[in-house]
């Protein structure tokens, strides 16, 4: 039995604690779960083979209370292959109080969800250290990434130094062992200078120096892995090279125990294998450094210092010391250090890092600015509203890091193979050695040893471990540079499988700036009708309401009483002792009001792609207004781009069917779902999913939250700063529809790269391990030298990373020439209302 101490929030009385206790106590595998109301804690005894901490946490949440859980991201140093990351992951997941742990080999980070009442960051770090790796705390301050990069660079320098030392020590061994193969008479010259024994011991000395020096980075973790009964890549290298070195040393010390023709030395194999694998690992580190270039570029946008006015004195402080409310001075050409509001000064600010637009944006008092953007001309004084990890840029960096650390479903096969890969390879090597020892030509031990060493050295779990995370790192990083933020790494895989994209109309496909274009009144008093309509709509937050109110800005509006909004239908209020109702045709139908002769006018408006709105007074229709929200210029080209990529495109809107179909014709959309109430969008998406379709929904991320959550992938159109839209899986920060096509391209290319990486990783091992065993030697004379095997292993993971780095060349989607939306009348000719500009 294991014990879990679980903090619980929201309990207010003894009934609450009893309810939680009953919920936990009836779970299978729980032997006891006393709940203490005073300490707000449950002490749960459970059988870990039957139930997990995660299930206990969910049980508390299901009865209406909040289990106290936390999340820790911690660096893990010393991992060299997929076995390493798998071992750390298993170690963490076995800890009491850990709900879920995920370890990413490419980012060298572990993400741990845990119950803080049972286990803490110190215990988690201790478990990583106990597993044989180095826990590295990740600080939240602005210089954390700089320090981490400096640490990685120091590690690369140390590896480069070890590589050159290994080369210097290995060259003499290779020359002494193989010089006679290339230079006739070389061996005779050596024997003339000194006895053969001296040269043999020289090889032993240099090879031992390679093993004890540069080779320690393989031998030490390899031995620790064996101690934990979880051998990894280091264990394979250690076993293979150690066997060649040990056999050769034994030949020197006790030659009599071997037949004369078996007294061969393999020092050069051990030294060369270690050196070429070290070279491969160094190249891998260089390539891995390039995979995180996008994060470094984002971090480079952050200002390091800020000039802050305190008590009228300007001080230069580290950005981490700036507080909310501080007044920050930004001079021309400087990066804005925090998110804030302009208090004084006017300037133009380059916001291209957020919006992608090269044209600077004018800023004056009252305007908001974002940290990381560049002040171009005038001096600004800005009041800080968000600092540190709460700034937009810091949130973007955090989202990208979270996506890069995700584990995709496609990685599941590689993870399952990695669990048994190394023990299986060791078993194959042992069988190979025994088989050739028993069946091989004399001297049998020579072929047996060389084959076994080649098997151990050529096998490469590293490529399998890096296949997915390396591609995710590069793909999501490049996507962020293109204005596409993946909140969840899993969205990459899901989006690549989508076959239908559904768009909300207002503000997504359209500009989101409706304009009143037409008004027809039964009695001809259009000014009076507009006056009543605007008075009612002044209390509404709907975008169409704003268009009507704006059109009546020159009119004096009457007082309104009893305002009421009916979502999806319209609004009503009492004005001047009359009941005024304003809304769609379905509102009239619901209220039993006959639209009369204005029904045909409304049909005409709908056919032109405009939204008709009826005005009724005391139960009689008095007027119909037409509001239009033009399509974005790039909408039709975007739809064409999706069609070319094999996707179906649908639109959901609350507009009448005629209006919706007119807009769909302009954009080239396949399918229209019209007159859908706000709560019906998610049901429409669900209906598509029940037909077996993989659906992505694109909306504004606020009103569309249920549909975004229901879809297989929710894509939110942001404005550059709206990056924390919780319901969305993907956020497009630039508000341009081309971002939808870019997100799809990134997802498909990244998944294609992952598949290519996994194919290479598997096919490499499937082909070369049999060759290394010598199975083709009797028939074809084909055999793999351990030195060549070491070179192949060292370069295999470099290939995977190099293939992933091709994603850095991804370009933003290029749409066909933008098609302008239909022309809008310059003004609605309503006497006294002023101009209604399109």
N, C-alpha and C positions, 0 to 999 in steps of 0.2 A: 504494500500500500504506500502511496505517496501522499504528502500533505501539501495543500495549497491554501495560502492565506490570501483572501480576495477582498479588497476594499470595495464597498458598495455605497453609492451616493443616492439620495432621494428617499431614504427611509425616514419616516417621521413619527412612527408609533410602533407599539408592540405587534400590531396586526401586520405591519409592513415586514418586520423581521421574521414573523412566523410564516408569512406568505413566501418569502425567499427561501426559508428553511425547508418548507414543504416542496417547493419546486426543485431544489437541489437534491433533497433526500429521496425523491422518487426516481431519480435518474439511475439507470443500470450502471453498476460499477462503483456507485457512491455508497460507502458504508456509514458515513456520518457527516453532517454539515451544520453544526451549531452556528447560529448567527447572533452576534452581539450588537445590539442597537446602539449602545453607548460608544463603542469604538468604531461602529459602522464597518464591521469586518466579519467575513464568514471563514470558518476553519474547516476545510473540506478534506476528508480522507477518501481517496479514490484509487481504483485499480487502473494503472496506465495502459494495461493491455486491452481494457474495455472502453474507456472514455478518455478524452483529451482535455487539457485545460481550456482549449478553445470552445469545446462544447459546454463546459461549465459556465464560461463567460456568457455565451449566447443564451443559456437557460435563464440567467439573471436578467439579461436584457429583455427577454421575451415576456417576463412577468412585470415589466414596466419600470425597472430600476437601472441605474447606470453603473456597471462594473468599472472599477478604476484600472485602466490599462494605459501603458505608455509605449512609446516607440523610440528605439535607439538606433542611430546609424554610427557604425564604428569601423575604422580602417583595419584591415588585416594584412600584415606584412609577412613575406616569406612563402606565399603560395606560388607554386610553379606550374601546376597542372590541374586538370579537372578533379583528380582524386583529392587534391589538397582542399579545394573549395567544398567538395562533397563531405570530407571528413569534418571540417569546421562546422558545416551545416548540420550534420548528424549530432555532433557534440552539443551544439546550442539547442537543438530541438529536443534533446533528451533531458535538458535541465528542467527542474521543477519551477513552474511559474512562467516558462516560455511558451507563448501561444503559437508563434510561428517565427521561423528564422529563415532568411534567404541570403545566400552568399554569392557574390558576383566576382568571377575571376578577373574579368577585364578591368573593372573599376577598383578591384581590391578592397571591397567594402562588404560589410554584413549589415542587413536591416533586420532588427529584432523587435517583435511585438511581445511585450511581457507584462506580468502582473507585478507592479512595484512593491506590493506588500509582501511578496514571496522572494523575489530576486531583484537585484539592482545592477546598475552599470558596472560596478566593481567586480561583482561575481561573474558577469558576462565576460569582462575583460580577462578575468582569471581563468575561465574555462578555455578561452582562445589560447592563452599562454600555455595552459596545461596540455592542449592538443598539439603543441609544438610550434605555434606561430606567434607573431608579434602583434598585440592589440595596439591600435593607434587612435587615440581620441581625436574626433573631428570637431574643432572649435567653430563657433558661430560668428566670430568677428570677421571684419572685412579682409583681414590679412591671412585668414585660415587657408584659403586656396593657394595663396602665394607660398606659404610655408610648406604645404603639402607638395607643391610642385618642386620646391627647393629640395625637399627630402627625396623625391623621386629622382631628381637630377643627381643628387649625391649618390644614390644607389646605382644609377647608370655609370657614373664616373668610377665607382668602386668595381663594377663589373668590367668596365673597359680596362682598368688597371690589371684585374685578374686575367683577362683575356690575353693581354700582351705578355704578362708573366708566363702564362701557360704556353704561349707560342715560343717564347725564348727557351723554356725548359724542354719543350717537346722536339724542337728542331734537332738538337744533338742526338736525341734518341732515334729519330727517323733516319738521320744521316748514318749513324752507327749500324742500325738494323737493316737498312735498305740501300745504302750507298753502293754496294757491290752489284745491285740490279741495274744501276744506271752508269757506273764508272768501272770499266774493266780494270782489274788489278787493285781495286780499292781495298779489298780485304787483305791482300798480301802486304800492302803498304802499312795497314794498321798493325798486322802481326809483326812487321819488321820494327815498328816503334815500341811495341809493348806486347806482353802476352795477351791472348784472347780473353782470359779471365778478367783482366783489368777493364776491357771494353764492355764485357757483359755486366760487370758490377757498376760501371758508369751508367749504363742504361737503367739499371735498378735504382740507382741513386737519383737520377733525374726524374724518373717516373714516380718514385716515392714523393719527391718534392712537389710534383704536379698534384698528386692525390692529397697530400697534407696541406698544400697551399690553395691554389684556385679550386681544386676538387672538393674542398671542405663544404662548399655551398651545395654540393649534391650529397656527399656522404653523411653529413650531420643530420639534415632533415630526413634523408632516406632511412637512417637508423632509427630515428624517432618514430617514423611511420611504421616500421616493423614492430617496434615496441608496443604501439597502439593497435597492432594486428590489422593495419589498414595501409598496406604498401601502395606507393604512388610512383610517379615517374622517377623521382629521385632514387627510390628503392631499386627500380629496374636498372638505372645507370650505375648505381653503387654495386649491385650484384654482378652485373656484366663486367664492368671494368675491374672490380675487386677480384673476380674469378680469374681474369687474364693475368692480373698482377700477382695474385697469390700463387697461381700455378707456376708462373715464371720464376718467382722467388724460391719456390720449393725445388725447382729444377737446379737452381744455383746452389742451394744449401744441401740438398740430398739427391744428387743426380742418380745414385745407385738404385733408387726405388723405381726408376723409369727405364723402359727399354731404350737402347741407344738411339733408335730412330724416332723416339718420342720426346727427346730432350730438346724441345724447341722453346724459344723465348718469345713471349707476346707482349713485352713491355711497350713496344711501339703502338700496338693496338689499344692498350689501356690509355696511354698518354694522348694519342691522336683522337680517340673517341671523346675523351673528356674535353679536349680543346675545341673540337668542331661543334660539340653540343653547347659548350659555353659560348661559342661564336653565334650559334643559332639563337640562344637565349638573349644575347646582347642585341642582335638584330630585332628580335621580338620586342624587347623593351623599347627600342627606338620607335618601332612601328606603333606600339601601344601608346606611346607618348603623343603620337600624331592623332590617334583616335579621339583624344580628349581636347583637341584644338578648339572645338566650338565652345566648350565650357571656359577655356582660358580666354577666348576672345570676349565672351560675355563678362567675365570677371574683370578683364582689362578696361571695360567701359565704366567701372566703378571708380569714382574719385577717391583718393586716399585721404585728403585733408579738406577742410572747409573753413572759410572765414566767417566767424560768428560775431555778431554785435551783442555784447553783454555790458550793461550799464554804460552804453554809449561808446565803449572801447571795442575795437575790432581785434579779435584774437584768431590765430590760426590753430585749429584743433584737428586731431584725428577724427575721421568721420564717425567712428564708434562712440565718440563722446558728445556728439550733437544730440540734443533732446527735442522732443516735440514742442513746438512753440518758439524755438530759437529763431532769430532772424539771421538768415545767411546771406552774405554778400557774394555775388557772382560777377566777375569781371568779363569783358569781351574775350572770347576764345577759350574760356574755361568750361569744364564739364560741370553740370549741376549735380551737387553731391547728394541731395535728398529729394524726396517728393514734397511738393509744397505749393503754396499759393503766392502769386506775385503781390507784394505789398507796395513796392515803389519802383519806378523806372519802367522803361519800355525798350523792347528789343525784339529780335527775331531769333528763334530757337530751332536748331536742326534736330528734328525728331525722327530722322530716317531709320535709326536703329529700332524704333518701335513700329512705325507706320509704313516704312519702305518708300515714303514719298521724299524725293530729293529737295523739294521746295521748302525753305524754312517757314516756320509758322510765327506770325506776329503775336507778341505777348504784351499785355498791359496789366495794370493793377486789377486784381480779381480773377485773373486767369490761372489755371493750374499748370504746373510744370512737373516733369518726371526726372528723377535722378538718372544720370548716365547720358542724358541728351546734352547738346552743346550750345551754350549761349554765344551768339555770333557777333552782335554789334554793341548794343548799349549795356550799361551796368544795371543789374537787377538786385533788388532786395526781396528775399523770399522767406515767408514764414513756413517752417518745417511742419508738415502734417503727417508724414510717415518717415521713419528713420530705420537704419539697420536692416534686420531681416524682414521688415514689413514693407519695404519699398517695392515698387513694381519690378524693378530689375532683379532684386534679391529673390522675389517670388518666381520669376522666370527661371533663374538659375536653379532654384530648388525643384521646380517642376521638371526641368530637363534632367537633373541628377536622379530624380525619382524614376523617371521613364527609363533612363539608361540602366538603372539597377534592377529593372523588372525581369522576371523569368517568364518567357513565353511558353504556351503549351507545346509548340514545336520542339522545344528543348527537352521535353519529357523522355523521348527515346534515347537521346544522348546521355541523359542522367542515369537511366536504367542500365545502359551498357557500361558506363564508367564504373558503376558499383562493383561489377564483376570483372572488369577488363584486366586490371593489373594482376589479380590472383590467377586469372586464366592464362595470361602471358607467362607468368612464372611457372605454371603447370606445363604449358607447351614447351618452354625452355628445358624443364627437367626431363620431359618425355623425349625431346630431341636429343639431349645429351645421352640418355640411357640407350636410346635406339641406335644411335651411331656407335656408341661404345660397344654394343653387342653385335651390330651388323655391319659396321663400317670397315673399309679397307685398312690394312695396317699402314701406319700406326693409327688405330681407331680413335684413340683419345684426342688426336690432333683435330680431326674433323668434328668430333663430338664437342670439343671445347669451343672451337671457332663458331660452329653453328649455334650453340646455346647462347654464346655471348652476342652474336648477331641478332638473335630473336629478342633478347632482353633490351638491346640497344635500339633496334629499329622501331619497336612498338611505341606509339605516341598517343597517350591520352590527352596531351595538351591541345592538339588541334580540335578534338571533340569538345573540350571545355571552352574554347575561345570562339567556336563557330557562331554561336548565337549572340553572346554579349558583345563581341567586337562589332558585329554588324549593327546591333541596336545602338551602341554608343555613337557610331558615326552617323547612322541614319537619323536618329532623333536630334543629334547635335546640329546636323545640317538643316533639318526641318526647322529648328528654332531660328536659325539664321534667315530662313525664308518666310518667317512669320507664322509657322505652324507649331503649336505646342501640344505635345501628347501628354495629357495628365496621367495616363496609364500606359505603360509599355505594351500591355496586352492589346490595346486598341490598334497597334500596328498590324498585328496578325488578323484581327477581326475585320479591319477596314480593307485589307487585301482580298478578303473573301466576299465582300459586299456585292450584290448584283442589282440593287435598287437604291437610289438616293431620293429621299423625300424632302421637299423644301416647304417651310412656312413662307407665305407670301409677303406679308407686310414687314418691311424693314430688312428682309433677307433677300428676296428677289427684287423688291422695289426699293426706292430710295429712302422710304420711311419718312418722307416729308409731304404728306397729302395736301392738296390744294382744292379749294372750292372752284368749280368751273362753270356750273350751270345751276339755275334755280327757276322753277316754274310754279306760279301760284294760281289757284282756282279763280280768285277774285282780281288777279292782276297786281295785287299789292306785294310785290317781291321784297320791298324794303321792310315792310311790317313782318313778313314771314321770316326774313333773315334775323330781324331783331328778336323775335320769340325763340327761334332755333338757337341763336348764339347765347341767349340768356340761360336756357336750359343746359346747353353743353358747357357753359363756363364752369360748372361743378364736376365735369367728367375729366378723367385722365386719359381717355382713349385718343389715339393719334388723329382719328377723323374729327373728333370734337375740336381739337386744336385748330384744324383747318377752317372750320366754320367760325370759330371765335375770332381768328385772325382776319377773316374776311369782313367781319363786322366791327373792326377796331375803331371806325369813325362814328359808329352809332352809340347812342346812350342806351344802355341796357336796363330793363326794368328789374325790380327786386324779385327774387325767387323764394318760394316756400316749399317745404316738403320734398326736396330733391331725392330721387331714388334711381339707382342704376340697376338694370336687370341684365347681368352678364350674358352676352351672346345675342341679345335682342335689342335693347335700346335704353332710353332714359325717360323719366317723367317728372313733372314738377307743377306746382300751382303758380300761375303768373296772372296778376290783375284779376283775381277771382275766376280764372279759367284753368282747366286741367289741360296741360300741354304734354303731348307725347311725341317722341322723336326716335325713329329706329328703322330697322329693316322691314321688308315685306312680311317676314315671319312674325314680327312683333304685332303688326296689324291683324294678321290671321289669328294670333293667340288671343288678341283682345276683341276679335269679332268686328273689326272695322273694315269697311269696304273702301279699297283704294280708288274706286271710281274711274273717271276718265284719265287720271294720272298714271294708271297702270301701264298704258301704252308708252307714255313718256319714260317711265322707269325702265321698261324693256329696251327702249332705244339707247338710254344711257348705258345699260348693262352690255348691250351689243358693242358699244364703243370702248368697253373695258373700264367703265367708270362705275363707282359704287353709288347706287341710288339710296337716298335716305328720305323717308316720309315724315312730314310734319302733320300731326293731327291735333285739333283743338276741340275739346269737349266731345270727343268721339267722332269727329268728322275730319276727313283729310283736307288740309288747306294748301299744301305745297309739297313738291318733291325737289330735293337738292341732289346735285351730283358732285361727288368728290373723287378725284383721281390721285393715285400714287404711282408715278411713272416707274417703269422697269429701270433697273440699273443698266447703264450703257453696255456693260459686259455680260449681262444675263444670257442673252441668246447665244453668244459665242461660248460661254461656259457650258451651256446645255449641249451644244454641238460637240465640245471637247469630251464630255461624259459619254455621249452617244458613240463617238469614235473609239472609246475604250470599252465598249460593250455593256454599258449600264443603262438601265431604264430610269427615267426621271419622272417623278410625280410631284404634285403640288397640293398642299392642304390650305384651305382658306375659309373664313367665315362669310365671304362674299357670296352673292347670288351666283347661280350656275352660269348664267350668260356672261356676267362680268369675269368670272374665273376663266371661262373658256376663251374669252377674247384675249385675256392676258396670256394664257397658255399658248394660244396661236402665235402671239408676238414672240414668245420665248422659245417655241418649238418643243414644249413639254408634252410627254406622252399621255399622262393620266392626270385627271383633275378630281379632287375631292372637295366639293363646294358646300357652303352652308353648314360647315362643321363648327359646333360650339367649342369653346376653349377646352372643356374637359373631354371632348371627343377626339382630340388629336392623338392621344396615346392609344385609344381604342382602335383608331384607324391603322396606326402602325402595327398594333398587335394582330389585327385581322390579316395584314400582309404577311406577318411572320407565321401565322397558322397555315398559310398556303405554301410554306417552305422557303420563303424568300428571306435573304439576308439584307437587312434594312439599315441604312444610315439616315439619320434625320438631321437636317440643318435648320437651325433657328437662332433666335437672338439670345437664348440662354436664360431668359428671365420668365417671360410668359409661357415659354415652351418647355419648362423644366420637366413635366411628366412625360412628354413625348421624347425628349432627349434621353431620359432615364430608361424608357421602354425600348428604344431602338437598340439594335446590336451595337451600333456606334453612334453616339451623340456628338454632333459638331456644332459648336457655338461660334457665331460671328461676333468677334469682339471689336473694340475700337482702339486697340493699342494698350489700354490700361485695364480692360476687363479680362484679366487672365485667370481669375480665380472663380470661374463659373462652375460651381460644384457638380451640377447635373451633367456636364459635358465630359466626354472622354477626350475630345480634341478641341482646342480653341484656336481660332484664326485671328491673330492679333491685328491684322491690317485691314479688316473689314472689306476686303476685295474678294469677289466671287472666284477669281482665279485660284485663290487659296484652297478651295475645295478640290480642284483638279491636282494642285500641288500635293496636298495631303494624301490623295489617292496614289499618285505616282511614287511618293516617298515610301508609302506602305508596301506597294507592290514590288518596288525595286529592292527594298530592304529584305522582304521575305524571299525574293528570288536569290538574293545574295546569301541569306542564311541557308537556303536549300543547297546552293552550290558549295558552301563551306562544309556542310554536313556530309554531302556526297564525297567531297575530297577527303575529309577526315576518315570516313568509313572505308572508302575504296583504297586509300593509301595503306591502311592496316590490313585490309582483306587481301591485297595483292602482295605486299612486301613481307608479311610475317611468314606465309608459306615458302617464299623464296629463301628467306633467312634460315628456315629449318633445314634447307638442303634437299627438300623432297624432289626437286627437279635435277639434282646433281647426277644421279646414276644415268638418267636417260639423255640429258642435254648438257651435262657439265656445267649447269647454271648454279652459281652459288654467290652469296652476298658476303663480301668482306666486312668485318665489324667496323672498320674505319668508314667505309662507304655508308654502312647502316647508320652510324652516328651522324654523318653529314645529312643524310636524308631525314632523320628524326629532327635534327636541329632546324632544318629549313621548312619542315611541314607546317609548323604553326606560323612561321613567317609568311607562308603562302596564304594562309587563312586570313591573317590580319591585312596583308596587302590587297587581297580581294575585297575585304570590307572597306578599305580606304578609298576604293573607287567611288563609293557613295558620296565622297566629298565633292565630286564633280557634278552632283545633281543640280539642275537648273530649275528656276521657277517655271511653272507651266506657261507656255506661250499660247494664248488664245488667238483665234482668228480676229480680224479687225472688228472692234467693238461696233455693235449695231445700235444707233441712237433709239431711245424710246419714242413712242408716238408723240407727235407735237401736242402741246396743251394750249388752249386759247390764252391770249395775253391777259385778259381780265374777264370777269363775269360782270356783265353790264347791269348793275343793280344801283339805281339812283340813291345817292346819299351814303352809300356804303364805302366809297373810296375804291381805289384800284385793288384788284385781286391778282397779284402777279403770279405767274407760273413758277 
